[in-house]
Amino acid sequence: MSGIESGPWDRRYIGWFECFNRGEYYEAHDVLEDLWLEEGKAGFNYAFHKGLIQFAGAFVHLQKDRLGLSVALFRLAEANFQRYPPRHDGVDLSAILRLLIGWRDAVETGAGVNPLGSRPAPRLEKPAF
């Protein structure tokens, strides 16, 4: 991840957005997991980072056409994100939640059709300094 400008945030946090926006969902999950484990359950951003990991994980399951597992992870991520204000750690968390809900609903109402094959891959704004 050379060249990533992290500003006030950990490079692994910024790296999650970089990987996610390239459609590298497993790598996004992987790069943030280390920070999440390091901060532990008592960390202020524990649930937020866990939600980001779950959100990326939902797309890993979509890539593997595991629709039920993706919905489960979308729901877990949503529950973790709802613990935080609409703007958190430099991102519009309310926009991420809307995106998450849109994808979850598309999977649930798609009659077994994976929306990842017919929709553009999601992109997120990186944290603003």
SVG drawing of the C-alpha trace seen along z (x, -y; Angstrom):
<svg xmlns="http://www.w3.org/2000/svg" viewBox="-38 -18 43 37">
<polyline fill="none" stroke="black" stroke-width="0.4" points="0.0,0.0 2.7,-2.4 1.7,-6.0 -1.5,-6.0 -2.0,-9.3 -3.4,-8.4 -3.7,-11.9 -5.0,-11.4 -6.1,-7.8 -4.2,-4.6 -3.0,-3.4 -4.9,-0.2 -8.2,-2.2 -7.4,-4.1 -6.2,-0.9 -9.7,0.6 -11.2,-2.1 -8.5,-1.7 -9.1,2.0 -12.9,1.8 -13.0,-0.7 -10.9,1.6 -13.3,4.4 -10.8,6.2 -13.2,7.1 -11.3,9.9 -8.2,7.7 -10.2,4.9 -11.4,7.2 -7.9,8.5 -6.2,5.1 -8.5,3.8 -8.8,7.0 -5.3,6.5 -6.3,3.0 -9.6,4.2 -7.9,7.1 -5.2,4.7 -7.7,2.2 -9.7,4.9 -13.3,4.9 -12.7,1.9 -11.6,-0.3 -13.8,-3.2 -14.0,-2.1 -14.2,1.7 -17.8,2.0 -17.2,-0.5 -14.2,1.4 -16.0,4.7 -18.9,3.3 -16.5,2.3 -15.0,5.8 -18.4,7.3 -19.5,5.0 -16.5,6.0 -17.2,9.6 -20.7,9.4 -19.2,8.5 -16.8,11.4 -19.8,13.7 -21.5,12.0 -18.4,12.6 -18.8,16.3 -22.5,16.3 -23.3,17.0 -26.4,14.7 -27.7,15.8 -24.3,15.3 -24.0,11.8 -27.4,10.8 -26.3,12.0 -23.1,9.9 -25.0,6.9 -27.3,7.1 -24.4,7.5 -22.6,4.6 -25.7,2.4 -26.1,3.2 -22.5,2.2 -22.7,-1.0 -25.9,-2.1 -23.9,-2.6 -22.1,-5.6 -23.2,-9.1 -24.1,-9.8 -20.6,-11.3 -17.8,-9.3 -14.0,-9.1 -14.1,-11.3 -16.8,-9.4 -20.5,-9.9 -21.6,-6.8 -25.3,-7.5 -24.3,-7.2 -22.5,-3.9 -25.6,-2.7 -27.9,-3.7 -25.5,-1.8 -25.5,1.2 -29.3,1.3 -29.7,0.9 -27.4,3.8 -29.0,6.0 -32.5,5.2 -31.3,6.0 -30.1,9.4 -33.2,10.1 -35.7,9.1 -33.7,10.5 -35.2,13.9 -31.9,15.6 -30.1,13.3 -26.8,11.9 -27.0,8.1 -23.2,7.9 -23.5,9.2 -25.9,6.5 -24.9,3.4 -21.8,1.3 -19.5,2.3 -19.9,-0.1 -17.5,-2.9 -17.0,-4.8 -15.6,-8.2 -12.3,-7.9 -12.1,-9.7 -11.8,-13.4 -9.0,-15.1"/>
</svg>
